[in-house]
Amino acid sequence: QVRLVESGGGLVQPGGSLRLSCAASGSFFSINAMGWYRQAAGKQRELVATITRGGNTNIADSMKGRFTISRDNIANTANTVYLQMNSLKPEDTAVYYCYGFIATTSALASTHWGQGTQVTVSS
């Protein structure tokens, strides 16, 4: 069973910073990619950032230069991804969801989701 647990959300003033963490644990064969989506109230979920198994990263255009994604590989069964968010704007307010494209066997990979963490940017 794969678990993704997020932390680090909260309330921050415009221009401030937050760092989100997402820890993957459980029994799996490999993590092919991890990243973040977000969903603001009344809007569709949108991709924020991705980091692949090989370390390649992708950041949504509207967040480039402000957000960065990185990853730890602490142990064979524990992996953590971070989203560093700087120069936050009120429009960054959303629930941020961690996802992992994870292989539970050598032949089967699927997307797993965290529970979401609220980020609110407001003065």
N, CA, C and O atoms as CSV, one atom per row, in Angstrom:
chain,resi,resn,atom,element,x,y,z
A,1,GLN,N,N,0.842,-1.181,0.000
A,1,GLN,CA,C,0.000,0.000,0.000
A,1,GLN,C,C,0.882,1.237,0.000
A,1,GLN,O,O,1.851,1.325,0.755
A,2,VAL,N,N,0.538,2.185,-0.850
A,2,VAL,CA,C,1.310,3.422,-0.981
A,2,VAL,C,C,0.599,4.546,-0.259
A,2,VAL,O,O,-0.619,4.688,-0.373
A,3,ARG,N,N,1.343,5.342,0.479
A,3,ARG,CA,C,0.784,6.515,1.158
A,3,ARG,C,C,1.582,7.754,0.768
A,3,ARG,O,O,2.811,7.719,0.701
A,4,LEU,N,N,0.876,8.837,0.516
A,4,LEU,CA,C,1.490,10.133,0.290
A,4,LEU,C,C,0.943,11.079,1.345
A,4,LEU,O,O,-0.267,11.289,1.431
A,5,VAL,N,N,1.823,11.642,2.141
A,5,VAL,CA,C,1.409,12.526,3.222
A,5,VAL,C,C,2.053,13.890,3.037
A,5,VAL,O,O,3.277,14.014,3.003
A,6,GLU,N,N,1.205,14.919,2.918
A,6,GLU,CA,C,1.677,16.283,2.693
A,6,GLU,C,C,1.742,17.049,4.010
A,6,GLU,O,O,1.060,16.722,4.981
A,7,SER,N,N,2.577,18.070,4.010
A,7,SER,CA,C,2.633,18.994,5.129
A,7,SER,C,C,3.192,20.324,4.641
A,7,SER,O,O,3.789,20.401,3.568
A,8,GLY,N,N,2.990,21.375,5.444
A,8,GLY,CA,C,3.619,22.653,5.146
A,8,GLY,C,C,2.695,23.743,4.658
A,8,GLY,O,O,3.142,24.870,4.445
A,9,GLY,N,N,1.429,23.451,4.475
A,9,GLY,CA,C,0.516,24.495,4.037
A,9,GLY,C,C,0.214,25.473,5.154
A,9,GLY,O,O,0.636,25.281,6.294
A,10,GLY,N,N,-0.523,26.528,4.819
A,10,GLY,CA,C,-0.895,27.492,5.835
A,10,GLY,C,C,-1.232,28.838,5.232
A,10,GLY,O,O,-1.452,28.968,4.028
A,11,LEU,N,N,-1.266,29.830,6.093
A,11,LEU,CA,C,-1.596,31.202,5.705
A,11,LEU,C,C,-0.308,32.012,5.608
A,11,LEU,O,O,0.530,31.977,6.508
A,12,VAL,N,N,-0.163,32.735,4.515
A,12,VAL,CA,C,1.027,33.558,4.314
A,12,VAL,C,C,0.611,34.859,3.636
A,12,VAL,O,O,-0.363,34.893,2.883
A,13,GLN,N,N,1.343,35.911,3.904
A,13,GLN,CA,C,1.052,37.194,3.280
A,13,GLN,C,C,1.587,37.235,1.845
A,13,GLN,O,O,2.531,36.516,1.515
A,14,PRO,N,N,0.995,38.062,1.003
A,14,PRO,CA,C,1.534,38.210,-0.354
A,14,PRO,C,C,3.010,38.571,-0.315
A,14,PRO,O,O,3.451,39.397,0.483
A,15,GLY,N,N,3.761,37.926,-1.201
A,15,GLY,CA,C,5.205,38.121,-1.233
A,15,GLY,C,C,5.974,37.163,-0.348
A,15,GLY,O,O,7.202,37.095,-0.419
A,16,GLY,N,N,5.262,36.421,0.486
A,16,GLY,CA,C,5.903,35.486,1.394
A,16,GLY,C,C,6.245,34.159,0.738
A,16,GLY,O,O,6.053,33.969,-0.462
A,17,SER,N,N,6.759,33.244,1.558
A,17,SER,CA,C,7.201,31.937,1.085
A,17,SER,C,C,6.624,30.821,1.947
A,17,SER,O,O,6.330,31.008,3.128
A,18,LEU,N,N,6.472,29.675,1.333
A,18,LEU,CA,C,6.097,28.448,2.021
A,18,LEU,C,C,6.829,27.291,1.359
A,18,LEU,O,O,7.159,27.346,0.175
A,19,ARG,N,N,7.080,26.243,2.137
A,19,ARG,CA,C,7.620,25.027,1.574
A,19,ARG,C,C,6.697,23.872,1.922
A,19,ARG,O,O,6.428,23.603,3.093
A,20,LEU,N,N,6.221,23.200,0.893
A,20,LEU,CA,C,5.394,22.023,1.081
A,20,LEU,C,C,6.263,20.774,0.979
A,20,LEU,O,O,7.224,20.724,0.211
A,21,SER,N,N,5.902,19.773,1.769
A,21,SER,CA,C,6.589,18.493,1.724
A,21,SER,C,C,5.576,17.397,1.445
A,21,SER,O,O,4.411,17.497,1.829
A,22,CYS,N,N,6.031,16.358,0.778
A,22,CYS,CA,C,5.185,15.189,0.538
A,22,CYS,C,C,6.049,13.961,0.678
A,22,CYS,O,O,7.025,13.789,-0.052
A,23,ALA,N,N,5.694,13.116,1.607
A,23,ALA,CA,C,6.456,11.902,1.870
A,23,ALA,C,C,5.697,10.684,1.351
A,23,ALA,O,O,4.539,10.461,1.704
A,24,ALA,N,N,6.356,9.916,0.525
A,24,ALA,CA,C,5.790,8.659,0.019
A,24,ALA,C,C,6.343,7.504,0.833
A,24,ALA,O,O,7.545,7.420,1.085
A,25,SER,N,N,5.459,6.628,1.235
A,25,SER,CA,C,5.901,5.474,2.007
A,25,SER,C,C,5.060,4.273,1.630
A,25,SER,O,O,4.032,4.390,0.962
A,26,GLY,N,N,5.521,3.115,2.075
A,26,GLY,CA,C,4.784,1.884,1.807
A,26,GLY,C,C,5.600,0.944,0.956
A,26,GLY,O,O,6.820,1.063,0.847
A,27,SER,N,N,4.899,0.012,0.360
A,27,SER,CA,C,5.543,-1.020,-0.437
A,27,SER,C,C,5.367,-0.707,-1.920
A,27,SER,O,O,4.246,-0.738,-2.427
A,28,PHE,N,N,6.439,-0.412,-2.608
A,28,PHE,CA,C,6.356,-0.162,-4.032
A,28,PHE,C,C,7.660,-0.523,-4.704
A,28,PHE,O,O,8.703,-0.645,-4.060
A,29,PHE,N,N,7.581,-0.693,-6.012
A,29,PHE,CA,C,8.738,-1.107,-6.790
A,29,PHE,C,C,9.612,0.086,-7.125
A,29,PHE,O,O,10.831,0.027,-6.963
A,30,SER,N,N,8.998,1.180,-7.596
A,30,SER,CA,C,9.751,2.386,-7.927
A,30,SER,C,C,8.809,3.577,-8.024
A,30,SER,O,O,7.607,3.427,-8.247
A,31,ILE,N,N,9.376,4.750,-7.854
A,31,ILE,CA,C,8.643,5.996,-8.039
A,31,ILE,C,C,9.087,6.604,-9.352
A,31,ILE,O,O,10.238,7.019,-9.483
A,32,ASN,N,N,8.207,6.663,-10.313
A,32,ASN,CA,C,8.561,7.164,-11.637
A,32,ASN,C,C,8.540,8.686,-11.691
A,32,ASN,O,O,9.339,9.293,-12.404
A,33,ALA,N,N,7.652,9.290,-10.961
A,33,ALA,CA,C,7.570,10.750,-10.910
A,33,ALA,C,C,6.757,11.149,-9.691
A,33,ALA,O,O,5.900,10.398,-9.226
A,34,MET,N,N,7.033,12.319,-9.191
A,34,MET,CA,C,6.218,12.912,-8.119
A,34,MET,C,C,6.038,14.380,-8.435
A,34,MET,O,O,6.801,14.970,-9.199
A,35,GLY,N,N,5.028,14.950,-7.839
A,35,GLY,CA,C,4.823,16.367,-8.095
A,35,GLY,C,C,3.617,16.896,-7.368
A,35,GLY,O,O,3.126,16.311,-6.403
A,36,TRP,N,N,3.152,18.037,-7.869
A,36,TRP,CA,C,2.068,18.749,-7.218
A,36,TRP,C,C,1.059,19.274,-8.239
A,36,TRP,O,O,1.415,19.767,-9.309
A,37,TYR,N,N,-0.190,19.151,-7.869
A,37,TYR,CA,C,-1.273,19.845,-8.534
A,37,TYR,C,C,-1.878,20.797,-7.510
A,37,TYR,O,O,-1.623,20.687,-6.310
A,38,ARG,N,N,-2.670,21.719,-7.998
A,38,ARG,CA,C,-3.439,22.565,-7.093
A,38,ARG,C,C,-4.826,22.807,-7.657
A,38,ARG,O,O,-5.060,22.734,-8.863
A,39,GLN,N,N,-5.732,23.095,-6.744
A,39,GLN,CA,C,-7.101,23.379,-7.149
A,39,GLN,C,C,-7.646,24.525,-6.318
A,39,GLN,O,O,-7.819,24.407,-5.105
A,40,ALA,N,N,-7.912,25.620,-6.982
A,40,ALA,CA,C,-8.523,26.765,-6.327
A,40,ALA,C,C,-10.042,26.595,-6.330
A,40,ALA,O,O,-10.593,25.857,-7.145
A,41,ALA,N,N,-10.693,27.275,-5.426
A,41,ALA,CA,C,-12.146,27.169,-5.316
A,41,ALA,C,C,-12.812,27.544,-6.632
A,41,ALA,O,O,-12.548,28.608,-7.191
A,42,GLY,N,N,-13.670,26.671,-7.118
A,42,GLY,CA,C,-14.403,26.929,-8.339
A,42,GLY,C,C,-13.609,26.740,-9.616
A,42,GLY,O,O,-14.100,27.048,-10.702
A,43,LYS,N,N,-12.393,26.238,-9.500
A,43,LYS,CA,C,-11.562,26.053,-10.700
A,43,LYS,C,C,-11.137,24.603,-10.843
A,43,LYS,O,O,-11.250,23.809,-9.909
A,44,GLN,N,N,-10.646,24.272,-12.032
A,44,GLN,CA,C,-10.160,22.921,-12.264
A,44,GLN,C,C,-8.781,22.736,-11.639
A,44,GLN,O,O,-8.027,23.689,-11.441
A,45,ARG,N,N,-8.484,21.496,-11.343
A,45,ARG,CA,C,-7.157,21.163,-10.843
A,45,ARG,C,C,-6.127,21.423,-11.922
A,45,ARG,O,O,-6.341,21.075,-13.084
A,46,GLU,N,N,-4.995,22.040,-11.545
A,46,GLU,CA,C,-3.948,22.329,-12.522
A,46,GLU,C,C,-2.600,21.826,-12.034
A,46,GLU,O,O,-2.324,21.793,-10.835
A,47,LEU,N,N,-1.777,21.441,-12.983
A,47,LEU,CA,C,-0.446,20.957,-12.666
A,47,LEU,C,C,0.436,22.118,-12.215
A,47,LEU,O,O,0.451,23.183,-12.832
A,48,VAL,N,N,1.161,21.893,-11.137
A,48,VAL,CA,C,2.087,22.896,-10.618
A,48,VAL,C,C,3.522,22.535,-10.987
A,48,VAL,O,O,4.232,23.341,-11.589
A,49,ALA,N,N,3.946,21.334,-10.630
A,49,ALA,CA,C,5.339,20.958,-10.830
A,49,ALA,C,C,5.475,19.453,-10.786
A,49,ALA,O,O,4.691,18.757,-10.141
A,50,THR,N,N,6.491,18.958,-11.489
A,50,THR,CA,C,6.793,17.535,-11.533
A,50,THR,C,C,8.291,17.326,-11.453
A,50,THR,O,O,9.069,18.123,-11.977
A,51,ILE,N,N,8.687,16.256,-10.799
A,51,ILE,CA,C,10.076,15.821,-10.821
A,51,ILE,C,C,10.088,14.329,-11.124
A,51,ILE,O,O,9.386,13.548,-10.482
A,52,THR,N,N,10.889,13.944,-12.106
A,52,THR,CA,C,10.908,12.550,-12.528
A,52,THR,C,C,11.931,11.742,-11.739
A,52,THR,O,O,12.712,12.282,-10.957
A,53,ARG,N,N,11.901,10.448,-11.967
A,53,ARG,CA,C,12.847,9.556,-11.312
A,53,ARG,C,C,14.282,9.950,-11.634
A,53,ARG,O,O,15.178,9.811,-10.802
A,54,GLY,N,N,14.484,10.437,-12.837
A,54,GLY,CA,C,15.823,10.846,-13.240
A,54,GLY,C,C,16.214,12.234,-12.785
A,54,GLY,O,O,17.336,12.679,-13.025
A,55,GLY,N,N,15.284,12.926,-12.120
A,55,GLY,CA,C,15.597,14.241,-11.591
A,55,GLY,C,C,15.205,15.401,-12.492
A,55,GLY,O,O,15.469,16.557,-12.160
A,56,ASN,N,N,14.582,15.110,-13.620
A,56,ASN,CA,C,14.121,16.190,-14.486
A,56,ASN,C,C,12.919,16.871,-13.863
A,56,ASN,O,O,12.047,16.217,-13.292
A,57,THR,N,N,12.879,18.183,-13.975
A,57,THR,CA,C,11.797,18.951,-13.358
A,57,THR,C,C,11.028,19.751,-14.397
A,57,THR,O,O,11.550,20.117,-15.450
A,58,ASN,N,N,9.779,20.004,-14.067
A,58,ASN,CA,C,8.935,20.834,-14.906
A,58,ASN,C,C,8.053,21.682,-14.000
A,58,ASN,O,O,7.419,21.176,-13.074
A,59,ILE,N,N,8.025,22.970,-14.282
A,59,ILE,CA,C,7.219,23.910,-13.500
A,59,ILE,C,C,6.232,24.584,-14.448
A,59,ILE,O,O,6.599,24.962,-15.561
A,60,ALA,N,N,5.001,24.733,-14.020
A,60,ALA,CA,C,4.004,25.422,-14.837
A,60,ALA,C,C,4.483,26.844,-15.139
A,60,ALA,O,O,5.123,27.487,-14.307
A,61,ASP,N,N,4.166,27.314,-16.326
A,61,ASP,CA,C,4.675,28.609,-16.786
A,61,ASP,C,C,4.372,29.743,-15.818
A,61,ASP,O,O,5.222,30.601,-15.582
A,62,SER,N,N,3.177,29.754,-15.259
A,62,SER,CA,C,2.782,30.861,-14.386
A,62,SER,C,C,3.527,30.865,-13.061
A,62,SER,O,O,3.452,31.833,-12.304
A,63,MET,N,N,4.244,29.787,-12.780
A,63,MET,CA,C,4.948,29.662,-11.520
A,63,MET,C,C,6.463,29.615,-11.684
A,63,MET,O,O,7.199,29.587,-10.697
A,64,LYS,N,N,6.916,29.607,-12.908
A,64,LYS,CA,C,8.364,29.577,-13.139
A,64,LYS,C,C,9.014,30.831,-12.564
A,64,LYS,O,O,8.491,31.939,-12.682
A,65,GLY,N,N,10.154,30.624,-11.949
A,65,GLY,CA,C,10.859,31.727,-11.319
A,65,GLY,C,C,10.435,31.972,-9.890
A,65,GLY,O,O,11.117,32.678,-9.147
A,66,ARG,N,N,9.299,31.386,-9.497
A,66,ARG,CA,C,8.822,31.553,-8.118
A,66,ARG,C,C,8.788,30.229,-7.361
A,66,ARG,O,O,9.062,30.192,-6.162
A,67,PHE,N,N,8.455,29.146,-8.054
A,67,PHE,CA,C,8.345,27.834,-7.424
A,67,PHE,C,C,9.486,26.940,-7.892
A,67,PHE,O,O,9.902,27.002,-9.049
A,68,THR,N,N,9.983,26.118,-6.994
A,68,THR,CA,C,10.937,25.086,-7.358
A,68,THR,C,C,10.537,23.770,-6.707
A,68,THR,O,O,9.930,23.747,-5.636
A,69,ILE,N,N,10.886,22.680,-7.370
A,69,ILE,CA,C,10.586,21.352,-6.848
A,69,ILE,C,C,11.886,20.597,-6.688
A,69,ILE,O,O,12.779,20.687,-7.530
A,70,SER,N,N,11.986,19.852,-5.601
A,70,SER,CA,C,13.183,19.061,-5.344
A,70,SER,C,C,12.767,17.775,-4.652
A,70,SER,O,O,11.602,17.588,-4.302
A,71,ARG,N,N,13.744,16.886,-4.458
A,71,ARG,CA,C,13.407,15.554,-3.967
A,71,ARG,C,C,14.527,14.989,-3.101
A,71,ARG,O,O,15.707,15.177,-3.400
A,72,ASP,N,N,14.164,14.313,-2.054
A,72,ASP,CA,C,15.077,13.491,-1.275
A,72,ASP,C,C,14.794,12.037,-1.581
A,72,ASP,O,O,13.679,11.660,-1.941
A,73,ASN,N,N,15.823,11.233,-1.430
A,73,ASN,CA,C,15.630,9.789,-1.498
A,73,ASN,C,C,16.265,9.229,-0.241
A,73,ASN,O,O,17.429,8.830,-0.213
A,74,ILE,N,N,15.448,9.220,0.790
A,74,ILE,CA,C,15.974,8.932,2.114
A,74,ILE,C,C,16.321,7.464,2.263
A,74,ILE,O,O,17.351,7.121,2.842
A,75,ALA,N,N,15.469,6.601,1.746
A,75,ALA,CA,C,15.693,5.169,1.882
A,75,ALA,C,C,14.962,4.479,0.745
A,75,ALA,O,O,14.269,5.130,-0.036
A,76,ASN,N,N,15.108,3.216,0.650
A,76,ASN,CA,C,14.489,2.498,-0.451
A,76,ASN,C,C,12.971,2.597,-0.442
A,76,ASN,O,O,12.347,2.509,-1.499
A,77,THR,N,N,12.374,2.774,0.705
A,77,THR,CA,C,10.917,2.805,0.768
A,77,THR,C,C,10.389,4.135,1.258
A,77,THR,O,O,9.221,4.221,1.638
A,78,ALA,N,N,11.199,5.167,1.262
A,78,ALA,CA,C,10.734,6.480,1.683
A,78,ALA,C,C,11.315,7.533,0.766
A,78,ALA,O,O,12.531,7.631,0.598
A,79,ASN,N,N,10.443,8.311,0.180
A,79,ASN,CA,C,10.871,9.364,-0.724
A,79,ASN,C,C,10.053,10.613,-0.447
A,79,ASN,O,O,8.840,10.543,-0.250
A,80,THR,N,N,10.714,11.736,-0.433
A,80,THR,CA,C,10.061,12.994,-0.116
A,80,THR,C,C,10.303,14.012,-1.213
A,80,THR,O,O,11.428,14.172,-1.685
A,81,VAL,N,N,9.255,14.693,-1.612
A,81,VAL,CA,C,9.365,15.767,-2.588
A,81,VAL,C,C,8.965,17.078,-1.922
A,81,VAL,O,O,8.077,17.114,-1.071
A,82,TYR,N,N,9.635,18.149,-2.325
A,82,TYR,CA,C,9.398,19.463,-1.747
A,82,TYR,C,C,8.973,20.445,-2.826
A,82,TYR,O,O,9.442,20.385,-3.963
A,83,LEU,N,N,8.093,21.333,-2.456
A,83,LEU,CA,C,7.726,22.442,-3.335
A,83,LEU,C,C,8.025,23.726,-2.577
A,83,LEU,O,O,7.341,24.069,-1.612
A,84,GLN,N,N,9.056,24.429,-3.029
A,84,GLN,CA,C,9.399,25.719,-2.446
A,84,GLN,C,C,8.675,26.802,-3.222
A,84,GLN,O,O,8.862,26.944,-4.430
A,85,MET,N,N,7.852,27.562,-2.526
A,85,MET,CA,C,7.045,28.595,-3.162
A,85,MET,C,C,7.454,29.956,-2.620
A,85,MET,O,O,7.313,30.226,-1.428
A,86,ASN,N,N,7.958,30.804,-3.494
A,86,ASN,CA,C,8.381,32.150,-3.130
A,86,ASN,C,C,7.523,33.190,-3.842
A,86,ASN,O,O,6.821,32.878,-4.803
A,87,SER,N,N,7.588,34.417,-3.362
A,87,SER,CA,C,6.845,35.522,-3.973
A,87,SER,C,C,5.380,35.151,-4.202
A,87,SER,O,O,4.828,35.362,-5.282
A,88,LEU,N,N,4.782,34.605,-3.181
A,88,LEU,CA,C,3.416,34.114,-3.311
A,88,LEU,C,C,2.429,35.245,-3.564
A,88,LEU,O,O,2.577,36.358,-3.060
A,89,LYS,N,N,1.416,34.917,-4.364
A,89,LYS,CA,C,0.386,35.872,-4.747
A,89,LYS,C,C,-0.974,35.356,-4.274
A,89,LYS,O,O,-1.141,34.155,-4.064
A,90,PRO,N,N,-1.927,36.240,-4.108
A,90,PRO,CA,C,-3.262,35.771,-3.706
A,90,PRO,C,C,-3.825,34.713,-4.660
A,90,PRO,O,O,-4.563,33.828,-4.228
A,91,GLU,N,N,-3.493,34.793,-5.923
A,91,GLU,CA,C,-4.000,33.797,-6.876
A,91,GLU,C,C,-3.349,32.427,-6.731
A,91,GLU,O,O,-3.760,31.472,-7.390
A,92,ASP,N,N,-2.341,32.324,-5.876
A,92,ASP,CA,C,-1.763,31.013,-5.560
A,92,ASP,C,C,-2.570,30.273,-4.506
A,92,ASP,O,O,-2.297,29.110,-4.210
A,93,THR,N,N,-3.558,30.942,-3.944
A,93,THR,CA,C,-4.412,30.306,-2.940
A,93,THR,C,C,-5.142,29.117,-3.545
A,93,THR,O,O,-5.837,29.249,-4.553
A,94,ALA,N,N,-4.979,27.961,-2.922
A,94,ALA,CA,C,-5.570,26.725,-3.442
A,94,ALA,C,C,-5.269,25.593,-2.476
A,94,ALA,O,O,-4.484,25.740,-1.540
A,95,VAL,N,N,-5.909,24.464,-2.724
A,95,VAL,CA,C,-5.501,23.221,-2.075
A,95,VAL,C,C,-4.445,22.581,-2.975
A,95,VAL,O,O,-4.672,22.375,-4.168
A,96,TYR,N,N,-3.315,22.276,-2.400
A,96,TYR,CA,C,-2.213,21.685,-3.134
A,96,TYR,C,C,-2.177,20.183,-2.855
A,96,TYR,O,O,-2.151,19.744,-1.706
A,97,TYR,N,N,-2.176,19.417,-3.931
A,97,TYR,CA,C,-2.198,17.961,-3.838
A,97,TYR,C,C,-0.893,17.386,-4.358
A,97,TYR,O,O,-0.443,17.706,-5.457
A,98,CYS,N,N,-0.310,16.545,-3.554
A,98,CYS,CA,C,0.853,15.796,-3.990
A,98,CYS,C,C,0.381,14.578,-4.784
A,98,CYS,O,O,-0.636,13.967,-4.455
A,99,TYR,N,N,1.115,14.239,-5.810
A,99,TYR,CA,C,0.821,13.008,-6.534
A,99,TYR,C,C,2.124,12.261,-6.776
A,99,TYR,O,O,3.210,12.840,-6.794
A,100,GLY,N,N,1.976,10.960,-6.959
A,100,GLY,CA,C,3.106,10.126,-7.318
A,100,GLY,C,C,2.690,9.115,-8.374
A,100,GLY,O,O,1.667,8.445,-8.233
A,101,PHE,N,N,3.476,9.008,-9.419
A,101,PHE,CA,C,3.251,7.957,-10.424
A,101,PHE,C,C,4.193,6.826,-10.031
A,101,PHE,O,O,5.396,6.855,-10.288
A,102,ILE,N,N,3.588,5.835,-9.398
A,102,ILE,CA,C,4.368,4.854,-8.643
A,102,ILE,C,C,4.084,3.438,-9.138
A,102,ILE,O,O,2.935,3.045,-9.339
A,103,ALA,N,N,5.158,2.693,-9.327
A,103,ALA,CA,C,5.028,1.302,-9.737
A,103,ALA,C,C,4.984,0.423,-8.496
A,103,ALA,O,O,5.918,0.411,-7.695
A,104,THR,N,N,3.906,-0.299,-8.350
A,104,THR,CA,C,3.780,-1.207,-7.208
A,104,THR,C,C,4.325,-2.594,-7.544
A,104,THR,O,O,4.598,-3.396,-6.652
A,105,THR,N,N,4.482,-2.867,-8.845
A,105,THR,CA,C,5.185,-4.050,-9.308
A,105,THR,C,C,6.078,-3.613,-10.467
A,105,THR,O,O,6.058,-2.448,-10.863
A,106,SER,N,N,6.851,-4.535,-11.003
A,106,SER,CA,C,7.737,-4.166,-12.103
A,106,SER,C,C,6.969,-3.834,-13.377
A,106,SER,O,O,7.523,-3.265,-14.318
A,107,ALA,N,N,5.681,-4.198,-13.396
A,107,ALA,CA,C,4.906,-4.025,-14.627
A,107,ALA,C,C,3.695,-3.130,-14.459
A,107,ALA,O,O,2.974,-2.894,-15.429
A,108,LEU,N,N,3.448,-2.624,-13.262
A,108,LEU,CA,C,2.220,-1.880,-13.039
A,108,LEU,C,C,2.502,-0.591,-12.295
A,108,LEU,O,O,3.004,-0.613,-11.171
A,109,ALA,N,N,2.178,0.543,-12.924
A,109,ALA,CA,C,2.325,1.852,-12.290
A,109,ALA,C,C,1.003,2.592,-12.358
A,109,ALA,O,O,0.253,2.459,-13.325
A,110,SER,N,N,0.727,3.362,-11.340
A,110,SER,CA,C,-0.509,4.139,-11.315
A,110,SER,C,C,-0.279,5.404,-10.506
A,110,SER,O,O,0.739,5.559,-9.832
A,111,THR,N,N,-1.248,6.300,-10.591
A,111,THR,CA,C,-1.135,7.576,-9.890
A,111,THR,C,C,-1.767,7.481,-8.509
A,111,THR,O,O,-2.887,6.998,-8.345
A,112,HIS,N,N,-1.026,7.949,-7.538
A,112,HIS,CA,C,-1.498,7.989,-6.163
A,112,HIS,C,C,-1.539,9.443,-5.714
A,112,HIS,O,O,-0.759,10.268,-6.189
A,113,TRP,N,N,-2.453,9.756,-4.796
A,113,TRP,CA,C,-2.662,11.137,-4.364
A,113,TRP,C,C,-2.557,11.292,-2.866
A,113,TRP,O,O,-2.907,10.394,-2.100
A,114,GLY,N,N,-2.066,12.453,-2.462
A,114,GLY,CA,C,-2.128,12.828,-1.066
A,114,GLY,C,C,-3.480,13.420,-0.735
A,114,GLY,O,O,-4.349,13.533,-1.599
A,115,GLN,N,N,-3.654,13.798,0.520
A,115,GLN,CA,C,-4.957,14.270,0.975
A,115,GLN,C,C,-5.173,15.750,0.677
A,115,GLN,O,O,-6.297,16.243,0.769
A,116,GLY,N,N,-4.120,16.451,0.324
A,116,GLY,CA,C,-4.202,17.877,0.026
A,116,GLY,C,C,-3.849,18.731,1.226
A,116,GLY,O,O,-4.108,18.359,2.370
A,117,THR,N,N,-3.254,19.885,0.950
A,117,THR,CA,C,-2.932,20.835,2.011
A,117,THR,C,C,-3.307,22.233,1.526
A,117,THR,O,O,-3.012,22.609,0.392
A,118,GLN,N,N,-3.955,22.991,2.393
A,118,GLN,CA,C,-4.455,24.315,2.014
A,118,GLN,C,C,-3.339,25.344,2.088
A,118,GLN,O,O,-2.610,25.417,3.078
A,119,VAL,N,N,-3.215,26.132,1.037
A,119,VAL,CA,C,-2.325,27.290,1.015
A,119,VAL,C,C,-3.194,28.522,0.779
A,119,VAL,O,O,-3.919,28.606,-0.212
A,120,THR,N,N,-3.110,29.464,1.694
A,120,THR,CA,C,-3.880,30.701,1.578
A,120,THR,C,C,-2.922,31.884,1.603
A,120,THR,O,O,-2.136,32.047,2.536
A,121,VAL,N,N,-3.002,32.703,0.566
A,121,VAL,CA,C,-2.148,33.886,0.460
A,121,VAL,C,C,-3.044,35.110,0.607
A,121,VAL,O,O,-3.842,35.429,-0.274
A,122,SER,N,N,-2.894,35.774,1.721
A,122,SER,CA,C,-3.786,36.895,2.019
A,122,SER,C,C,-3.140,37.818,3.030
A,122,SER,O,O,-2.377,37.382,3.892
A,123,SER,N,N,-3.452,39.089,2.915
A,123,SER,CA,C,-2.969,40.052,3.899
A,123,SER,C,C,-4.008,40.263,4.991
A,123,SER,O,O,-3.782,41.044,5.915
